[in-house]
Amino acid sequence: MTDVTQILRRIEQGDAAAAGQLLPLVYDELRKLAVLKMAQESPGQTLQATALVHEAYLRLVDVDQPQQWDGRGHFFAAAAESMRRILVESARRRKRIKHGGDMGRQELLDVPIVASGIHEDLLALDVALDRLKAVDAQAVELVHLRYFVGLSIDESAKFLGISPRTADRVWVFARAWLHREMARMGSDFEEK
């Protein structure tokens, strides 16, 4: 059993000091994950990778009810899900009129900056993932591990306890399903 798994067990048992011991062990991996997620965001994003790591970490371990972790893989899958939710919340917040909505940024030096719109694909992906969960929950977990955590098919299969061949089939299905669903939402999503 790894140090991370042992600390997660202590956190489950309510050991408040264990949460402080966990962060140094997982910080580098969480930071790499956050940097990958932020690289997929549109330019002009004000949320930084460090803030994303800290917010996700707080959501995972600083709760009134201790979480139940099945090990290191489960923790990182939950971290990826938490980061996805934070990015979706941030995109929704930026899209609101009171937060600037459709306004672009302009530098004080009168150099216009072309600020791209809200990362609509992320919002559409969130809606599509929620719909896919009703069809195939395992496919959603695989998407989280592959897209949000950045794991390979083999690594994802190991975390899910399935063969790499099965993981590959589920990945092909999930990508096709999400592509179709997001294309179908298309302009309907932009109106919401």
Secondary structure, DSSP 8 states (H G I E B T S, - for coil): --HHHHHHHHHHTT-HHHHHHHHHHHHHHHHHHHHHHHHTS-TT----HHHHHHHHHHHHHSSSS-----SHHHHHHHHHHHHHHHHHHHHHHHHSGGGTTT---B-TTS-B-------HHHHHHHHHHHHHHHH-HHHHHHHIIIIII---HHHHHHHHTS-HHHHHHHHHHHHHHHHHHHHHHHHHHHH-
